[in-house]
């Protein structure tokens, strides 16, 4: 089968359009699958691409480096006749000459990046950080220093848009500094594009070092022309630009901390080749911050353990935009139309999972439970017309598809744009949040954005009782206990197949209680977990740090 290779996973609609255009089935692959700790290891992994025909799906963000990298990989490792297409299906030619030139670029850029990494380490060792008091003001510079291209969906997309839009609604002006325009952000936010010098250094983390230096230079120049009142930076790997700019311009700094990127790479990935340097960057940003915003008490405790004073730590769960996620989003006719698009009937009872098919989202646990539920009583499954919709993509997707391949009414939408995600929740009857404890020795520190989106659409939510999830879903119903209309969802013990299956059975068989749980969940989300409430509480907290 022909393979389609992209820089990041492509959306299901782009995949389908390519298949129609070429008249053949395509197996989606993305470069992250081939990344190994060493250049030789990556080379060997990429050589497997030459075994079958190859199509390149080029990035549509206008980013030069990802496009060139894909063309290089295709020309060096793909078979003769490799074809490349943009998102509007315009074909681009590949050549061996381009591939070999790009390989030379990788070697040269890797050398330059190592020199810059050495300079960064020296700068970090000599720096003296001094958090500045908050002085008020409504002009905010929002730094999103994650280096990504074409990312259209996921919790980070919703989080960035939620924070920025809420700050705008509260009368602030916000200028976003990022390498590409951020989806769902309202148009009256200003945008300044951060252009990295290269994306060809290896190991890949070295590109982040080079990006850090280019960010500092570009934003420093922009601040000279339009000085903000304070800086908000979303922490990312090997980037402490906000700390340097805070000192250079004597501006208060707010840092958003969603967990240590170093810890995540070590426990959920293959680790980082420059782990100590990345940790130094994290510490620098945290120590210069006037305020560190984090999403869970577990992370708050971690920050205090890293030496951040309690008064400079602001713990607040993730939130939702209730105008985007709401029960009346679609008409009955629109619901029926979307169901038809994914081959479901109007009277099917739809259970939906939306998220990443990876580490702690519990998608493999979900697949095992669905398999057990169906095989234990196929007649019950058919009697209630149960269907399962899986929205998203990730490393475990193929495993989940295999697990569920012969069960009726299982639908995989693939990756969908963030603006389309509410539609799939709106066509559902029950929403699933089966997060699991990965037993890494650390407590679950997450605050899943999808949990709040589930609640806001006013549907019955079944979730694992894991740290903050259990707190947010309180008061909650548990199978075998009494029902109260004030309850906001159904909880089960994390990783317990039996309890999860019982929760699904109960929700399927009790439609009136299911509807009431959704109403109560929506009410709680509006009262406690909106982005505008977060923006109010953030500024109130900052006022105490004058």
C-alpha positions in Angstrom: 0.0 0.0 0.0 1.2 3.5 -0.8 2.3 5.5 2.2 1.6 9.2 2.8 4.3 10.9 4.9 3.7 14.3 6.7 5.6 16.4 9.2 2.7 16.0 11.7 -0.3 13.8 11.5 -2.7 15.1 8.8 -6.4 15.6 9.3 -8.8 13.0 8.1 -10.2 15.3 5.5 -6.8 16.0 3.9 -6.1 12.2 3.9 -9.4 11.5 2.2 -8.9 14.2 -0.4 -5.5 12.8 -1.3 -6.9 9.3 -1.7 -9.7 10.6 -4.0 -7.2 12.6 -6.0 -4.8 9.7 -6.5 -7.5 7.0 -6.7 -5.7 4.7 -4.3 -5.6 3.9 -0.5 -2.9 5.6 1.5 -1.4 4.6 4.8 -0.7 7.7 6.9 2.8 8.1 8.5 4.5 11.1 10.0 8.2 12.0 10.7 7.9 11.6 14.4 7.5 7.9 14.0 11.0 7.6 12.7 12.8 9.8 15.2 15.5 8.0 17.1 18.1 9.1 19.7 20.9 9.0 17.1 21.2 10.3 13.6 22.2 6.8 12.4 19.2 5.3 14.2 16.9 7.7 12.4 18.6 7.0 9.1 18.0 3.3 9.5 14.4 3.9 10.4 13.8 6.1 7.4 15.3 3.5 5.1 12.2 1.4 5.6 10.2 4.0 3.6 11.9 2.9 0.4 10.1 -0.4 0.5 6.8 1.0 -0.7 5.5 3.9 -2.8 5.6 7.2 -1.1 3.4 10.4 -1.2 4.4 13.5 0.7 1.7 15.7 2.4 3.3 19.1 2.6 2.6 21.5 5.4 0.1 24.2 4.6 1.4 26.9 7.0 3.9 28.3 4.6 6.8 27.1 6.8 9.8 26.6 4.6 11.8 24.2 6.8 9.2 21.4 7.4 8.4 21.4 3.7 12.1 21.2 2.7 12.7 18.4 5.3 9.9 16.3 3.9 11.1 16.9 0.3 14.6 15.8 1.5 13.3 12.7 3.1 11.2 11.8 0.1 14.0 12.3 -2.4 16.6 10.4 -0.3 14.5 7.5 1.0 11.4 7.3 -1.1 11.3 5.2 -4.3 11.6 6.7 -7.8 8.4 8.6 -8.6 7.8 9.9 -5.1 5.1 12.6 -5.3 4.5 15.6 -3.0 1.2 17.5 -2.6 0.1 20.6 -0.7 -3.2 20.8 1.2 -4.9 22.1 -2.0 -3.5 19.1 -3.9 -0.9 21.1 -5.9 2.0 18.8 -6.8 5.7 19.7 -6.1 8.6 17.9 -7.6 11.3 16.0 -5.6 14.9 15.5 -6.6 18.0 13.7 -5.3 20.0 17.0 -5.5 17.6 18.6 -3.1 17.9 15.7 -0.8 21.7 15.6 -0.6 21.8 19.4 -0.2 19.4 19.1 2.8 21.5 16.4 4.3 24.6 18.7 4.2 22.4 21.4 5.8 21.5 19.1 8.7 25.2 18.5 9.4 26.1 22.2 9.2 23.1 23.4 11.2 23.8 20.8 13.9 27.3 22.1 14.4 26.0 25.7 14.7 23.3 24.7 17.1 25.8 22.9 19.4 27.8 26.2 19.5 24.7 28.1 20.5 23.8 25.4 23.1 27.2 25.9 24.7 26.6 29.7 24.8 23.1 29.2 26.4 24.6 27.0 29.1 27.1 29.7 30.0 24.4 32.3 30.1 22.3 30.2 32.4 25.1 29.6 34.8 25.9 33.3 35.1 22.4 34.7 35.2 20.9 36.2 38.4 17.1 36.1 38.3 15.0 38.7 40.0 11.1 38.5 39.8 9.6 41.9 39.3 6.4 43.2 41.0 3.2 43.5 39.0 2.5 47.1 38.1 -0.9 46.7 36.4 -1.6 47.5 32.7 -3.6 46.0 30.0 -1.0 45.5 27.2 0.0 41.9 27.2 2.7 40.1 25.2 1.8 36.4 24.9 4.8 34.2 24.0 4.0 30.8 22.5 7.5 29.4 22.0 6.6 25.8 21.2 8.1 25.1 17.8 5.3 23.4 15.8 3.8 23.6 12.4 0.3 22.8 11.2 -1.0 21.8 14.6 -4.8 22.2 14.2 -6.2 20.3 17.1 -5.5 19.3 20.7 -5.6 20.7 24.3 -2.9 23.2 23.7 -4.8 24.8 20.8 -7.9 25.2 22.9 -5.9 26.4 25.9 -4.0 29.2 23.9 -7.3 30.4 22.3 -9.1 30.2 25.6 -6.6 32.3 27.6 -6.0 34.9 24.9 -9.7 35.4 24.0 -10.7 35.7 27.7 -8.0 38.3 28.3 -9.3 40.2 25.2 -12.9 40.0 26.5 -11.7 41.6 29.8 -10.6 44.7 28.0 -6.9 43.9 27.5 -4.9 44.1 24.3 -2.9 41.0 23.5 -0.1 40.5 21.0 0.7 36.9 20.3 4.3 35.9 19.4 4.4 32.5 17.8 5.8 30.8 14.7 2.4 30.5 13.1 -1.1 32.0 13.5 -3.0 30.3 16.3 -6.4 28.7 15.5 -9.6 30.0 17.1 -8.0 33.2 18.5 -10.2 36.2 17.8 -9.1 38.5 15.0 -8.6 41.6 17.2 -5.5 40.0 18.8 -2.3 41.2 17.2 0.1 38.6 15.8 3.9 38.7 15.4 5.4 35.8 13.6 8.5 34.2 15.1 10.7 32.8 12.3 13.2 30.1 13.4 16.6 30.3 11.6 16.4 26.6 10.7 14.8 23.2 11.6 17.6 21.0 10.3 19.7 20.5 13.4 20.0 17.1 14.9 19.1 15.9 17.6 15.9 17.8 17.1 16.1 19.5 20.5 19.0 21.6 19.1 16.4 23.4 16.8 14.7 24.6 20.0 18.0 26.1 21.1 18.4 28.1 17.9 14.7 29.1 18.1 15.2 30.4 21.6 17.9 32.8 20.5 15.9 34.0 17.5 12.9 34.6 19.7 14.8 36.8 22.1 16.2 38.9 19.3 12.9 39.3 17.5 10.8 40.1 20.5 13.4 42.4 22.0 13.3 44.5 18.8 9.5 44.5 18.8 9.3 45.6 22.5 11.5 48.5 21.6 8.7 49.7 19.2 5.7 48.6 21.2 6.4 47.9 24.9 3.8 45.8 26.7 2.9 46.1 30.4 3.6 42.4 31.1 4.6 39.1 29.5 2.8 35.8 29.5 4.8 32.8 28.4 3.6 29.2 27.9 6.6 27.1 29.1 8.2 25.1 26.3 11.3 23.0 25.9 14.7 24.8 26.0 13.2 28.3 25.9 13.5 30.9 28.6 13.0 33.9 26.4 10.4 35.4 28.8 13.0 35.5 31.6 15.6 37.3 29.5 13.0 39.8 28.1 11.6 40.4 31.6 15.1 41.5 32.8 16.0 43.4 29.7 12.8 45.5 29.7 11.9 45.3 33.4 8.6 43.7 32.8 6.6 41.4 35.1 6.5 37.8 33.8 3.7 35.3 34.0 4.7 31.7 33.2 2.2 29.0 32.3 3.4 25.6 33.6 1.6 22.5 32.4 4.3 20.1 33.7 8.0 19.6 33.2 8.7 18.8 29.5 11.9 17.0 30.7 9.8 14.7 32.9 7.3 14.0 30.2 10.1 13.1 27.7 11.7 10.8 30.2 8.6 9.0 31.3 6.4 9.1 28.2 9.1 9.2 25.4 12.7 8.4 24.8 14.1 11.2 27.0 16.0 14.3 25.9 19.7 14.3 24.7 20.2 17.7 26.4 18.2 17.0 29.6 20.3 19.0 32.0 20.2 22.1 29.7 16.4 21.8 29.3 16.0 21.7 33.1 18.2 24.8 33.5 15.9 26.6 31.0 12.8 25.6 32.9 14.3 26.7 36.2 15.3 30.0 34.8 11.9 30.8 33.5 10.2 29.7 36.8 12.6 31.7 39.0 12.2 35.0 37.0 8.4 34.7 37.0 6.4 37.1 38.9 3.7 34.5 38.9 3.6 30.8 37.8 0.2 29.6 36.6 -0.4 25.9 36.8 -3.3 23.6 36.2 -3.4 21.2 39.2 -2.5 21.1 42.9 -0.1 18.3 42.1 1.9 20.6 39.9 1.6 23.4 42.5 3.3 21.1 45.0 6.0 20.3 42.5 6.7 24.0 41.9 6.9 24.7 45.6 9.3 21.8 45.9 11.4 23.4 43.2 11.8 26.5 45.3 9.0 28.7 43.9 7.4 30.6 46.9 3.8 29.8 47.6 2.6 33.3 47.0 4.0 33.2 43.4 2.1 30.0 42.5 -1.4 30.2 41.1 -3.2 26.9 40.7 -6.3 26.9 38.5 -7.8 24.0 36.5 -8.2 24.2 32.8 -11.4 25.7 31.5 -13.8 26.0 28.5 -15.4 28.5 26.3 -19.2 27.8 27.0 -20.2 29.7 23.9 -18.2 27.3 21.6 -19.1 24.2 23.6 -22.9 24.2 24.3 -25.9 21.9 24.2 -27.7 23.9 21.4 -24.8 24.0 19.1 -26.5 21.9 16.4 -30.0 21.4 15.3 -31.5 17.9 15.1 -31.1 18.0 11.3 -27.5 18.9 11.6 -26.9 16.1 14.2 -28.5 13.6 11.8 -26.4 14.9 8.9 -23.1 14.5 10.8 -24.1 11.1 11.9 -24.8 10.1 8.3 -21.3 11.4 7.3 -19.7 8.8 9.6 -22.2 6.1 8.7 -24.3 6.2 11.9 -28.1 6.2 12.2 -30.2 8.8 14.0 -31.3 6.3 16.6 -27.8 4.9 17.5 -26.7 5.6 21.0 -23.3 7.2 20.6 -20.4 7.0 23.0 -17.6 9.3 22.1 -13.9 9.6 23.0 -12.1 12.7 21.9 -8.3 13.1 22.5 -4.8 11.9 21.8 -4.3 8.2 21.3 -1.4 8.1 23.6 0.2 7.8 27.1 -2.2 8.8 29.8 -5.5 9.3 27.9 -6.4 5.7 28.5 -7.5 4.9 24.9 -6.0 1.4 25.0 -7.8 0.7 28.3 -11.0 2.0 26.6 -10.6 -0.3 23.7 -10.1 -3.3 25.9 -13.2 -2.4 28.0 -15.3 -1.9 24.8 -14.2 -5.3 23.5 -15.1 -6.9 26.9 -18.5 -5.1 27.0 -19.4 -6.3 23.5 -18.2 -9.8 23.7 -19.9 -10.3 27.0 -23.3 -9.6 25.6 -23.6 -8.8 21.9 -27.4 -8.9 22.2 -27.4 -6.0 24.7 -25.1 -4.1 22.3 -27.5 -4.6 19.4 -30.6 -4.0 21.4 -29.5 -0.5 22.5 -27.8 0.3 19.1 -24.6 1.2 20.9 -22.0 3.0 18.7 -18.5 4.3 19.6 -16.9 7.3 17.9 -13.2 7.8 18.4 -12.0 11.3 17.5 -8.3 11.9 17.3 -5.0 10.3 16.4 -1.7 9.2 18.0 0.7 6.3 18.4 -1.9 3.9 19.8 -4.4 4.4 17.1 -3.5 1.3 15.1 -3.6 -0.9 18.2 -7.0 0.4 19.1 -8.3 -0.1 15.6 -7.1 -3.7 15.7 -8.7 -4.3 19.1 -12.1 -3.0 17.9 -12.0 -4.1 14.2 -14.9 -6.5 14.2 -17.3 -4.7 16.6 -20.4 -3.1 15.0 -20.7 0.7 14.8 -17.1 1.6 15.8 -16.1 4.8 14.0 -12.7 6.5 13.8 -12.8 10.1 12.5 -9.0 10.6 12.5 -7.6 14.0 13.5 -10.2 16.8 13.1 -9.6 20.6 13.3 -10.2 22.1 16.7 -13.1 24.1 15.4 -14.9 20.9 14.4 -14.4 19.1 17.7 -17.6 20.5 19.3 -19.7 19.0 16.5 -18.7 15.5 17.4 -19.5 16.0 21.1 -22.9 17.5 20.0 -23.9 14.3 18.1 -23.1 12.1 21.1 -25.1 10.8 24.0 -22.3 9.8 26.4 -18.8 11.1 26.6 -15.8 9.1 27.8 -12.8 10.2 29.8 -10.9 7.0 30.7 -7.6 8.5 31.9 -5.3 6.0 33.6 -2.5 6.2 36.1 0.6 5.1 34.2 2.3 3.9 37.5 5.5 6.0 36.9 5.8 6.7 40.6 4.4 10.2 40.2 0.9 11.4 40.9 -1.4 12.2 38.0 -0.9 15.9 37.4 -3.2 16.6 34.5 -6.2 18.8 34.0 -7.7 17.4 30.8 -9.3 20.2 28.7 -11.7 17.7 27.1 -13.2 17.1 30.5 -14.4 20.7 30.7 -15.5 20.6 27.1 -17.5 17.5 27.8 -19.2 19.1 30.7 -20.0 22.3 28.8 -21.9 20.5 26.0 -24.3 19.2 28.6 -23.9 15.4 28.0 -23.4 12.5 30.4 -19.7 12.2 31.2 -18.1 8.9 32.4 -14.6 9.5 33.8 -12.0 7.9 35.9 -11.7 9.1 39.5 -8.1 10.3 39.1 -6.8 13.3 41.1 -8.3 16.5 39.8 -10.8 14.7 37.5 -12.6 13.3 40.6 -12.6 16.7 42.2 -14.0 18.5 39.1 -16.7 15.8 38.7 -17.9 16.1 42.2 -20.6 15.4 43.3 -20.6 12.3 41.1 -22.7 9.1 40.7 -21.1 5.7 41.2 -22.9 2.5 40.1 -24.6 0.9 43.1 -25.0 4.1 45.0 -28.0 6.5 45.2 -28.7 9.0 42.4 -29.0 12.8 43.1 -29.9 15.3 40.3 -27.1 17.6 41.5 -24.5 15.0 40.4 -22.4 16.0 37.4 -21.2 12.7 36.0 -20.3 9.1 36.5 -17.0 8.1 38.1 -15.2 4.8 38.2 -11.9 3.6 39.7 -9.0 4.3 37.3 -8.0 1.2 35.4 -10.9 -0.9 36.6 -12.5 -2.6 33.6 -15.5 -3.9 35.6 -16.5 -0.5 37.0 -16.0 1.2 33.7 -18.2 -1.3 31.9 -20.8 -1.1 34.7 -20.8 2.7 34.3 -21.4 2.5 30.6 -24.2 -0.1 31.0 -25.9 2.1 33.6 -25.7 5.3 31.5 -27.0 3.5 28.4 -30.0 2.0 30.4 -30.9 5.2 32.3 -31.7 7.9 29.7 -33.5 10.3 32.0 -30.7 10.3 34.6 -28.2 10.6 31.9 -29.8 13.7 30.6 -29.9 15.2 34.1 -26.2 14.6 34.7 -25.5 16.5 31.5 -27.5 19.5 32.6 -25.8 19.6 36.0 -22.4 19.2 34.4 -23.1 22.2 32.1 -24.2 24.3 35.1 -21.1 23.6 37.0 -18.8 24.3 34.1 -20.4 27.7 33.6 -20.2 28.6 37.3 -16.6 27.4 37.9 -14.6 26.6 34.8 -14.8 29.3 32.1 -11.8 31.0 30.6 -13.2 34.4 31.5 -13.4 33.4 35.1 -9.8 32.2 34.8 -8.7 35.6 33.4 -10.5 37.5 36.2 -8.8 35.3 38.9 -5.4 35.6 37.2 -5.5 39.4 37.3 -6.8 39.4 40.9 -3.9 37.2 41.9 -1.4 39.4 40.1 -2.8 42.5 42.0 -1.5 40.9 45.2 2.1 40.9 43.9 2.5 44.6 43.4 
